[in-house]
Amino acid sequence: MHRARKRFGQNFLQDDGIIYSIVSLIQPSAGMHVIEIGPGLGALTRPLLRNLDQLDLLEIDRDLVAYWNQQNLQGLKVIEGDALQFDFLAWAKNPEGRTGLCKVVGNLPYNISSPLLFHLVGAAKEIDEQVFMLQAEVVERMVAAAGSSDFSRLSVMLQARYDMEQVLEVPPEAFDPQPKVNSAVVRMIPRQDFNLNDAQWSALEKVVAAAFSQRRKMLRTNLQAFADRIQLTETELKARAQDISVDRYMEWARILAA
Ligand code: SAM
């Protein structure tokens, strides 16, 4: 029997209704190119595999990797590794004969969710969809609109790259062991109209980090270092980072990278 490990963020899904809803959202079908991050004991893995020719698993816990290797299930490819180090771009570019949509899914370990989401941005151009269970508070920040108190660096960077929606709320009772927080499922689809090049993306990272560095301060202060290159309007000078739209941040990134 596997004992849940806190350091790997192991909270195993138990609720059949929620499992069914998540699998329906993923819409697994033959030929689809799918990787599940953190299969754990297989709450999502088994129902997904029933509808796929092949499912790739990425798991950091050696005991769980051994467990999955012993199962000897047809179509399952088990990769032992840390999702934060894994090359999702190379994986996405090599579908091994699968011709369907390319999806990254999972009930993510909450302790690494933000760095993992940022890491995955590097593969977004090759991925069709991501469906993740995360801490509800993180999902709220991901989808928050400009002007709301949840609007943050995570909101701007991810909304610049993905269309996102919260699709399900999940209470702690759906897991064993139960997490202390509420969870939510988010669907992320890379934006079709995304057109920032690498230099512009890194300018976006810098200007957004500076803008949110001191949340309560006005942009006049936080963006002082950029003042010679981007023209802030009178209103923007007195605004705070959370009041600026994603489009406006992207406009600044283009100017800064020019
Ligand atoms: N999918 C299972 C479920 O829904 O019951 C387990 C979800 S549990 C919240 C997170 C899973 O991610 C665990 O299996 C854990 O071992 C794995 N994990 C934690 N950190 C990881 C990492 N850095 N890379 C890959 N897998 C990781």
Residues whose N, C-alpha, C, O or C-beta is under 5 A from the ligand:
A	BS01	SAM	F8 G9 Q10 N11 F12 L13 I37 G38 P39 G40 L41 A43 L58 E59 I60 D61 G81 D82 A83 L84 N107 L108 P109
